[in-house]
């Protein structure tokens, strides 16, 4: 549809857009084939000659504007953010978490980490946040959902959510048994999220919040389960 467009993306992600078979199979495993088909259809390969790989510190020219690209792993190892310096806008993808405006309370947002499969790394994520905040952005433009003014003011919310998810996963790891793991992780993440929400807004409608967050929390639990499997593999342990 845009025959003069160039696709510019993280250098680690680009091969999967030129040949999206592995990407599609991975997404189908996460979402289920029927849901994936309804939501996304068939992924179309991007022509290699119209693609550009981005590395940390690259600057992308869009007409009279220039965007700074920064490598921000943690949510995913192929994740990057764009910074538009004249307006001090940081386009964060998922690295500044998830925000539903419906859960704002008295002008205060509520943020939750997105640990969807397959490359959650809490330590790298914290380092990425350090880099993002060092840019002193006036606004973070979240993919999910919308602009967030004064992100430096709200960063600790996100950092605490990352710590909460890692702590839940490590507690699950100590059980030493993967049977029923995702279900336990889902329940624990939901419990923690609702507790944080009640602190944020004591009058929150718990049923409404559950319905709003259940799909995200299910995906978060899958991501944490993958992280624990990677940790076990690194230690050379059998997966039970």
Secondary structure by P-SEA (a helix, b strand, c coil): ccccbbbbcccccccccccaaaaaaaaaaaccaaaaaacccbbbbcccccbbbbcccbbbbcccbbbbbbbbccccccbbbbbbcccccccccccccccccccccccbbbbbbbbccccccaaaaaaaaaaaaaacccccccccccccccccccaaaaaaaaaaaaaaaaaaaaaccccaaaaaaaaaaaaaaaaaaaaaccccaaaaaaaacaaaaaaaaaaaaaaaaaaaaaaccccc
